[in-house]
Amino acid sequence: MYIRHLVSLIFAAMAILTTMGGERTSHSRANFGNPTASRVIANTIDPVGNTFMVSNEGSLVELSPDIAYNSMRDEYLAVWYNDRPGNDDIRAQRIAPGGGLLGGPFYISAAGDGIDRRYPRLAYNVKSDQYLVVWEHQEVSAGYSIHGRRVSGDGQVMDADDLIIRGAGINLYTPSKPAVAYAYSSDKYLVVWEETWHPLPINTSIVGQVVLGTGALEGNLITISQDPGGYFRTNPDLAYNLGRNEYLVAWEQFDPDANPQLTDLYIRRVTGDGLALYPVTTKIAFYTVSSTGPAVAALPIQPDGQYLVVFEQHYSPDDWDILGVVISPDGAPLTYVDIASTGADEKKPSVSACMRRGQYLVAWKQKPSPSFLLSNVAGRLVDAAGGLAGEPVYITGMVADRPQLATGRLGDFMTVYDDTPLTPDSGIYGHLFGNRSYLPWLGK
């Protein structure tokens, strides 16, 4: 506790020194047609209570968590993968609204079979009180595939065998980096991923698949954005907009014709039934430096809802920033937001929306400088119009990385991340962001 408190003081001091220099407001962005500038609003959010351990077993290296909120039971489910040589597996833990653990960790997919299961993502289905957990599946003999399993609201794995969402391509294609969201009106999931085809010309496209609540696949693969060759599309994310029964899918896209060669961000809307809509793509970030790591949230405000896409920008060789863009319900970029653009090194953004507050929370990994050994998790509120709520707030971390967010019933936000606080191996930790000044009850 002493070490963690000392680290917290170090980060607080570094944050003050960094902020004193002021945020940059003149990023090297192209002309977006005079987009609305971001503004600061008088509303804040604070860390509530203490950081809690979700799972840290000394024999395991636990990485890359994700989290979803169960509105039927007022609890969360966190998932992650255990990094074992040649045998990575997917594990999960139920979490109470205040951060207490409900039962112990359990395996979703695991076996001593030399198969690696990595990068899990999940979505909650309120109509069936179940989650769909998907991941990247790698077999030495068959290559990569996309697998999943359903988990009931009370933490029971519902499928005896993995759901094969995209079969292994052996030497033909490689699917990887899946993401998933649930469409309430259609009562279906959409799983998206990047897929690289190896016959020349090599190309990497964004594709998807509709999955029913029964675990069955519906229809054929959906081509969301096709790479003609050399314009690689990678790292997709998506969110569901209840107001229009649509998803917004965002991804990185490499531009080999730029000088210097850059990565930009694109989006496309897909209906809740899996129909990719026009326009085929909309470019939302084309700066003079690369924009990467998109994360998407939808805010179902009346009448048609909207989105926020956040991303990291490689502003200089030793400085990354977090930016965002508010997207209209019909997919047009409206407001560009400098969320975190100090002298610190800010990466790995995530975002979650809260209808109750009419706001988003953006969280990211932050290091006072690239050479600084320690890192923590920072967060900041953004309103529906792109206004910023005060300054970023920080939660303690030692080597915190890959934060993910989910919104709870009271307008709180739960974050989970991997960290290496006191031991050589990485574990999964959590913290609550809330609008309350008291320590919550950690029970159910």
SELO-874400 format. One line per field, with one value per residue (C-alpha): residue in one letter; x, y, z; residue number from 0. Coordinates in nm, 2 decimals, always signed. Example, Ala and Ser with C-alpha at 12.3 -4.5 7.8 and 13.67 -1.06 7.14 Angstrom:
BEGIN
vexza <- [A,S]
xx <- [+1.23,+1.37]
yy <- [-0.45,-0.11]
zz <- [+0.78,+0.71]
vexkol <- [0,1]
END
This chain:
BEGIN
vexza <- [M,Y,I,R,H,L,V,S,L,I,F,A,A,M,A,I,L,T,T,M,G,G,E,R,T,S,H,S,R,A,N,F,G,N,P,T,A,S,R,V,I,A,N,T,I,D,P,V,G,N,T,F,M,V,S,N,E,G,S,L,V,E,L,S,P,D,I,A,Y,N,S,M,R,D,E,Y,L,A,V,W,Y,N,D,R,P,G,N,D,D,I,R,A,Q,R,I,A,P,G,G,G,L,L,G,G,P,F,Y,I,S,A,A,G,D,G,I,D,R,R,Y,P,R,L,A,Y,N,V,K,S,D,Q,Y,L,V,V,W,E,H,Q,E,V,S,A,G,Y,S,I,H,G,R,R,V,S,G,D,G,Q,V,M,D,A,D,D,L,I,I,R,G,A,G,I,N,L,Y,T,P,S,K,P,A,V,A,Y,A,Y,S,S,D,K,Y,L,V,V,W,E,E,T,W,H,P,L,P,I,N,T,S,I,V,G,Q,V,V,L,G,T,G,A,L,E,G,N,L,I,T,I,S,Q,D,P,G,G,Y,F,R,T,N,P,D,L,A,Y,N,L,G,R,N,E,Y,L,V,A,W,E,Q,F,D,P,D,A,N,P,Q,L,T,D,L,Y,I,R,R,V,T,G,D,G,L,A,L,Y,P,V,T,T,K,I,A,F,Y,T,V,S,S,T,G,P,A,V,A,A,L,P,I,Q,P,D,G,Q,Y,L,V,V,F,E,Q,H,Y,S,P,D,D,W,D,I,L,G,V,V,I,S,P,D,G,A,P,L,T,Y,V,D,I,A,S,T,G,A,D,E,K,K,P,S,V,S,A,C,M,R,R,G,Q,Y,L,V,A,W,K,Q,K,P,S,P,S,F,L,L,S,N,V,A,G,R,L,V,D,A,A,G,G,L,A,G,E,P,V,Y,I,T,G,M,V,A,D,R,P,Q,L,A,T,G,R,L,G,D,F,M,T,V,Y,D,D,T,P,L,T,P,D,S,G,I,Y,G,H,L,F,G,N,R,S,Y,L,P,W,L,G,K]
xx <- [+0.00,+0.29,+0.44,+0.11,+0.05,+0.39,+0.33,+0.00,+0.18,+0.44,+0.17,-0.02,+0.29,+0.38,+0.02,+0.04,+0.37,+0.26,-0.07,+0.10,+0.24,-0.11,-0.27,-0.19,-0.48,-0.32,-0.27,-0.16,-0.50,-0.62,-0.91,-1.23,-1.46,-1.41,-1.53,-1.68,-1.41,-1.42,-1.50,-1.47,-1.79,-1.84,-1.89,-1.65,-1.60,-1.37,-1.22,-1.44,-1.28,-0.96,-0.82,-0.92,-0.76,-0.98,-0.72,-0.35,-0.23,+0.14,+0.17,-0.02,+0.04,-0.31,-0.35,-0.58,-0.91,-1.25,-1.57,-1.95,-2.23,-2.53,-2.83,-3.06,-2.84,-2.66,-2.31,-2.02,-1.83,-1.46,-1.27,-0.90,-0.65,-0.38,-0.05,+0.10,+0.36,+0.16,-0.15,-0.33,-0.68,-0.98,-1.09,-1.36,-1.48,-1.81,-1.79,-2.04,-2.14,-1.91,-1.61,-1.66,-1.59,-1.89,-1.76,-1.42,-1.26,-1.37,-1.25,-1.45,-1.23,-0.91,-0.74,-0.38,-0.39,-0.12,-0.38,-0.35,-0.67,-0.61,-0.77,-1.12,-1.40,-1.76,-2.11,-2.41,-2.76,-3.02,-3.31,-3.15,-2.94,-2.63,-2.29,-2.11,-1.74,-1.52,-1.15,-0.86,-0.79,-0.46,-0.37,-0.02,-0.15,-0.46,-0.37,-0.59,-0.97,-1.24,-1.41,-1.66,-1.88,-2.19,-2.19,-2.51,-2.58,-2.49,-2.15,-2.22,-2.05,-2.34,-2.16,-1.98,-1.77,-1.64,-1.86,-1.67,-1.75,-1.48,-1.30,-0.92,-0.78,-0.46,-0.24,-0.52,-0.64,-0.57,-0.86,-0.76,-0.85,-1.22,-1.47,-1.84,-2.16,-2.52,-2.82,-3.12,-3.39,-3.27,-3.17,-2.85,-2.47,-2.23,-1.87,-1.61,-1.24,-0.95,-0.88,-0.56,-0.56,-0.22,-0.25,-0.10,-0.18,-0.18,-0.47,-0.63,-1.00,-1.26,-1.53,-1.81,-2.06,-2.40,-2.44,-2.79,-2.86,-2.86,-2.50,-2.59,-2.44,-2.69,-2.61,-2.27,-1.97,-2.02,-1.75,-1.74,-1.43,-1.24,-0.87,-0.77,-0.41,-0.16,-0.43,-0.44,-0.75,-0.68,-0.79,-1.17,-1.41,-1.78,-2.08,-2.46,-2.70,-3.04,-3.19,-3.14,-3.08,-2.74,-2.38,-2.09,-1.77,-1.43,-1.09,-0.73,-0.64,-0.29,-0.23,+0.08,+0.04,+0.09,+0.42,+0.52,+0.31,+0.03,-0.25,-0.59,-0.93,-1.25,-1.60,-1.90,-2.26,-2.41,-2.77,-2.87,-2.95,-2.60,-2.65,-2.35,-2.48,-2.37,-2.14,-1.90,-1.65,-1.61,-1.27,-1.28,-0.92,-0.66,-0.39,-0.03,+0.07,-0.08,-0.40,-0.45,-0.63,-0.99,-1.26,-1.63,-1.93,-2.29,-2.50,-2.88,-3.00,-3.32,-3.42,-3.16,-2.85,-2.49,-2.13,-1.79,-1.48,-1.16,-0.81,-0.44,-0.23,+0.15,+0.21,+0.59,+0.85,+0.82,+0.46,+0.12,-0.21,-0.58,-0.83,-1.19,-1.46,-1.84,-2.03,-2.38,-2.64,-2.60,-2.23,-2.10,-1.81,-1.93,-1.69,-1.32,-1.20,-0.85,-0.91,-0.55,-0.27,-0.02,+0.35,+0.28,+0.27,-0.10,-0.21,-0.46,-0.79,-1.13,-1.47,-1.81,-2.14,-2.38,-2.74,-2.83,-2.56,-2.57,-2.19,-1.90,-1.60,-1.27,-0.99,-0.63,-0.29,-0.07,+0.30,+0.45,+0.71,+0.80,+1.12,+0.92,+0.90,+0.56,+0.22,-0.13,-0.49,-0.64,-1.00,-1.20,-1.57,-1.69,-2.04,-2.27,-2.16,-1.79,-1.74,-1.47,-1.55,-1.27,-0.92,-0.83,-0.85,-0.61,-0.62,-0.31,-0.11,+0.23,+0.26,-0.10,-0.20,-0.50,-0.79,-1.14,-1.47,-1.83,-2.12,-2.32,-2.68,-2.60,-2.40,-2.07,-1.80,-1.61,-1.26,-1.04,-0.68,-0.38,-0.10,+0.22,+0.20,+0.44,+0.53,+0.70,+0.37,+0.08,-0.27,-0.61,-0.72,-1.03,-1.14,-1.47,-1.51,-1.82,-1.99,-2.00,-1.77,-1.83,-1.68,-1.93,-2.05,-1.85,-2.13,-2.40]
yy <- [+0.00,+0.24,+0.18,+0.23,+0.55,+0.68,+0.61,+0.79,+1.10,+1.08,+1.07,+1.36,+1.57,+1.48,+1.55,+1.90,+1.98,+1.85,+2.04,+2.36,+2.37,+2.38,+2.15,+2.18,+2.31,+2.32,+1.96,+1.92,+1.82,+1.88,+2.11,+1.94,+2.22,+2.42,+2.16,+2.27,+2.33,+2.15,+2.35,+2.29,+2.23,+2.24,+1.88,+1.62,+1.26,+1.12,+0.78,+0.62,+0.40,+0.20,+0.00,-0.37,-0.68,-0.88,-1.16,-1.19,-1.55,-1.58,-1.86,-1.67,-1.37,-1.21,-0.96,-0.76,-0.74,-0.63,-0.56,-0.54,-0.43,-0.66,-0.43,-0.72,-0.81,-0.48,-0.63,-0.65,-0.93,-0.89,-1.12,-1.16,-1.41,-1.59,-1.58,-1.93,-2.06,-2.23,-2.26,-1.92,-1.94,-1.72,-1.65,-1.43,-1.28,-1.13,-0.79,-0.62,-0.26,-0.12,-0.34,-0.65,-0.98,-1.22,-1.57,-1.66,-1.65,-1.91,-2.04,-1.97,-2.17,-2.36,-2.69,-2.82,-2.85,-2.61,-2.36,-1.99,-1.79,-1.42,-1.07,-1.15,-0.90,-0.94,-0.79,-0.83,-0.94,-0.80,-0.99,-1.33,-1.22,-1.36,-1.25,-1.34,-1.36,-1.37,-1.41,-1.47,-1.84,-1.98,-2.34,-2.42,-2.66,-2.46,-2.10,-1.83,-1.83,-1.64,-1.83,-1.75,-1.89,-1.76,-1.71,-1.68,-1.37,-1.57,-1.68,-2.02,-2.11,-2.21,-2.38,-2.71,-2.64,-2.32,-2.14,-2.12,-1.77,-1.77,-2.09,-2.13,-2.02,-2.23,-2.06,-1.87,-1.60,-1.49,-1.34,-1.16,-0.88,-0.94,-0.69,-0.75,-0.55,-0.65,-0.50,-0.48,-0.41,-0.69,-0.92,-1.02,-0.97,-0.84,-0.96,-0.77,-0.84,-0.77,-1.04,-1.07,-1.27,-1.41,-1.48,-1.18,-0.90,-0.93,-0.73,-0.68,-0.60,-0.54,-0.82,-0.92,-1.19,-1.18,-1.42,-1.50,-1.54,-1.92,-1.90,-1.98,-1.78,-1.58,-1.52,-1.49,-1.29,-0.91,-0.71,-0.38,-0.24,-0.42,-0.36,-0.35,-0.43,-0.23,-0.01,-0.23,-0.20,-0.31,-0.28,-0.25,-0.15,-0.09,+0.03,-0.01,+0.28,+0.19,+0.51,+0.38,+0.01,+0.05,-0.01,+0.22,+0.04,+0.22,+0.11,+0.21,+0.24,+0.26,+0.51,+0.41,+0.71,+0.97,+1.13,+1.03,+0.71,+0.74,+0.56,+0.73,+0.64,+0.54,+0.45,+0.27,+0.21,-0.14,-0.21,-0.42,-0.71,-0.69,-0.48,-0.26,+0.09,+0.36,+0.55,+0.26,+0.45,+0.79,+0.92,+1.09,+1.15,+1.25,+1.44,+1.50,+1.23,+0.88,+0.82,+0.47,+0.26,+0.37,+0.29,+0.36,+0.43,+0.52,+0.76,+0.69,+1.04,+1.15,+1.13,+0.92,+0.88,+0.96,+0.83,+0.92,+0.77,+0.82,+0.74,+0.79,+1.02,+0.99,+1.36,+1.34,+1.06,+1.06,+1.19,+1.03,+1.21,+1.11,+1.28,+1.22,+1.30,+1.32,+1.14,+1.23,+0.95,+0.94,+0.90,+1.26,+1.39,+1.69,+1.79,+1.72,+1.70,+1.73,+1.50,+1.46,+1.64,+1.73,+1.65,+1.31,+0.99,+0.90,+0.58,+0.29,+0.48,+0.33,+0.49,+0.42,+0.62,+0.70,+0.78,+0.90,+1.16,+1.23,+1.19,+0.97,+0.87,+0.82,+0.63,+0.57,+0.46,+0.75,+0.79,+1.12,+1.07,+0.79,+0.72,+0.70,+0.34,+0.36,+0.42,+0.47,+0.50,+0.84,+0.94,+1.24,+1.31,+1.44,+1.56,+1.49,+1.80,+1.73,+1.95,+1.85,+1.82,+1.97,+1.82,+1.45,+1.24,+0.96,+0.63,+0.46,+0.21,+0.08,-0.04,-0.01,-0.09,-0.15,+0.00,-0.09,+0.07,-0.02,+0.21,+0.10,+0.18,+0.49,+0.67,+0.53,+0.38,+0.07,+0.03,-0.28,-0.30,-0.51,-0.41,-0.53,-0.37,-0.57,-0.89,-0.98,-1.12,-0.91,-0.93,-0.77,-0.48,-0.25,+0.09,+0.28,+0.63,+0.79,+1.12,+1.05,+1.14,+0.84,+0.49,+0.25,-0.07,-0.35,-0.61,-0.69]
zz <- [+0.00,+0.08,-0.27,-0.44,-0.24,-0.33,-0.70,-0.68,-0.54,-0.82,-1.09,-0.93,-0.93,-1.28,-1.40,-1.24,-1.41,-1.74,-1.73,-1.64,-1.99,-2.13,-2.38,-2.75,-2.95,-3.29,-3.40,-3.76,-3.89,-4.25,-4.33,-4.20,-4.32,-4.00,-3.75,-3.42,-3.16,-2.82,-2.51,-2.14,-1.94,-1.56,-1.48,-1.34,-1.25,-0.98,-0.89,-0.62,-0.35,-0.41,-0.69,-0.65,-0.78,-1.03,-1.07,-1.03,-0.99,-0.96,-1.20,-1.48,-1.69,-1.73,-2.01,-2.23,-2.04,-2.16,-1.95,-2.01,-1.78,-1.70,-1.66,-1.55,-1.25,-1.19,-1.22,-1.46,-1.64,-1.70,-1.94,-2.02,-2.15,-1.96,-2.15,-2.13,-2.38,-2.65,-2.45,-2.39,-2.25,-2.18,-1.83,-1.66,-1.33,-1.22,-1.05,-0.82,-0.90,-0.63,-0.72,-0.51,-0.67,-0.71,-0.68,-0.83,-1.17,-1.42,-1.75,-2.07,-2.31,-2.20,-2.27,-2.27,-2.65,-2.77,-2.89,-2.82,-2.74,-2.72,-2.72,-2.59,-2.63,-2.51,-2.54,-2.32,-2.45,-2.21,-2.38,-2.31,-2.00,-2.16,-2.29,-2.62,-2.57,-2.88,-2.93,-3.17,-3.19,-3.32,-3.40,-3.52,-3.79,-3.91,-3.85,-3.71,-3.66,-3.47,-3.19,-2.92,-2.64,-2.47,-2.09,-1.89,-1.68,-1.36,-1.50,-1.65,-1.98,-2.20,-2.49,-2.45,-2.75,-2.91,-3.16,-3.49,-3.61,-3.88,-3.95,-3.99,-4.32,-4.29,-4.56,-4.74,-4.49,-4.14,-3.93,-3.61,-3.36,-3.32,-3.16,-3.09,-3.01,-2.95,-3.14,-2.90,-3.17,-3.40,-3.10,-3.28,-3.23,-3.49,-3.47,-3.68,-3.73,-3.97,-4.22,-4.43,-4.75,-4.85,-5.23,-5.41,-5.39,-5.01,-4.86,-4.52,-4.51,-4.24,-4.24,-4.00,-3.91,-3.76,-3.46,-3.31,-2.94,-2.99,-3.10,-3.47,-3.75,-3.97,-4.33,-4.50,-4.42,-4.44,-4.63,-4.44,-4.61,-4.89,-4.93,-5.30,-5.20,-4.99,-4.82,-4.51,-4.29,-3.93,-3.56,-3.59,-3.32,-3.32,-3.11,-3.14,-3.18,-3.04,-3.19,-3.55,-3.49,-3.65,-3.57,-3.64,-3.73,-3.72,-3.82,-3.91,-4.28,-4.41,-4.69,-4.89,-5.12,-4.84,-4.79,-4.53,-4.53,-4.27,-4.11,-4.11,-3.96,-4.14,-4.04,-4.19,-4.07,-4.06,-3.98,-3.68,-3.92,-4.08,-4.39,-4.47,-4.56,-4.80,-4.81,-4.83,-4.61,-4.45,-4.36,-4.01,-3.93,-4.19,-4.01,-4.11,-3.85,-3.81,-3.62,-3.47,-3.21,-3.26,-3.00,-3.04,-2.82,-2.90,-2.70,-2.76,-2.71,-2.88,-3.16,-3.34,-3.12,-3.20,-3.16,-3.02,-3.19,-2.99,-3.10,-3.04,-3.25,-3.29,-3.26,-3.23,-3.20,-2.82,-2.76,-2.82,-2.77,-2.73,-2.97,-3.05,-3.30,-3.24,-3.52,-3.62,-3.64,-4.02,-4.00,-4.05,-3.84,-3.63,-3.36,-3.31,-2.95,-2.80,-2.50,-2.38,-2.56,-2.29,-2.29,-2.14,-2.34,-2.38,-2.56,-2.57,-2.55,-2.47,-2.44,-2.29,-2.31,-2.03,-2.13,-1.78,-1.78,-2.16,-2.16,-2.25,-2.04,-2.22,-2.05,-2.16,-2.05,-1.95,-1.88,-1.77,-2.04,-2.28,-2.08,-1.75,-1.64,-1.47,-1.62,-1.49,-1.62,-1.68,-1.77,-1.89,-1.95,-2.29,-2.34,-2.63,-2.81,-2.76,-2.46,-2.21,-1.84,-1.64,-1.64,-1.67,-1.35,-1.26,-1.09,-0.95,-1.15,-1.16,-1.52,-1.61,-1.97,-2.20,-2.00,-2.10,-1.97,-1.91,-1.78,-1.48,-1.36,-1.15,-1.42,-1.29,-1.51,-1.43,-1.58,-1.59,-1.71,-1.68,-1.44,-1.28,-0.94,-0.71,-0.89,-1.22,-1.37,-1.49,-1.34,-1.40,-1.18,-1.17,-1.04,-1.04,-1.18,-1.03,-0.95,-0.57,-0.29,-0.07,-0.07,-0.22,-0.05,-0.21,-0.19,-0.44]
vexkol <- [0,1,2,3,4,5,6,7,8,9,10,11,12,13,14,15,16,17,18,19,20,21,22,23,24,25,26,27,28,29,30,31,32,33,34,35,36,37,38,39,40,41,42,43,44,45,46,47,48,49,50,51,52,53,54,55,56,57,58,59,60,61,62,63,64,65,66,67,68,69,70,71,72,73,74,75,76,77,78,79,80,81,82,83,84,85,86,87,88,89,90,91,92,93,94,95,96,97,98,99,100,101,102,103,104,105,106,107,108,109,110,111,112,113,114,115,116,117,118,119,120,121,122,123,124,125,126,127,128,129,130,131,132,133,134,135,136,137,138,139,140,141,142,143,144,145,146,147,148,149,150,151,152,153,154,155,156,157,158,159,160,161,162,163,164,165,166,167,168,169,170,171,172,173,174,175,176,177,178,179,180,181,182,183,184,185,186,187,188,189,190,191,192,193,194,195,196,197,198,199,200,201,202,203,204,205,206,207,208,209,210,211,212,213,214,215,216,217,218,219,220,221,222,223,224,225,226,227,228,229,230,231,232,233,234,235,236,237,238,239,240,241,242,243,244,245,246,247,248,249,250,251,252,253,254,255,256,257,258,259,260,261,262,263,264,265,266,267,268,269,270,271,272,273,274,275,276,277,278,279,280,281,282,283,284,285,286,287,288,289,290,291,292,293,294,295,296,297,298,299,300,301,302,303,304,305,306,307,308,309,310,311,312,313,314,315,316,317,318,319,320,321,322,323,324,325,326,327,328,329,330,331,332,333,334,335,336,337,338,339,340,341,342,343,344,345,346,347,348,349,350,351,352,353,354,355,356,357,358,359,360,361,362,363,364,365,366,367,368,369,370,371,372,373,374,375,376,377,378,379,380,381,382,383,384,385,386,387,388,389,390,391,392,393,394,395,396,397,398,399,400,401,402,403,404,405,406,407,408,409,410,411,412,413,414,415,416,417,418,419,420,421,422,423,424,425,426,427,428,429,430,431,432,433,434,435,436,437,438,439,440,441,442,443]
END
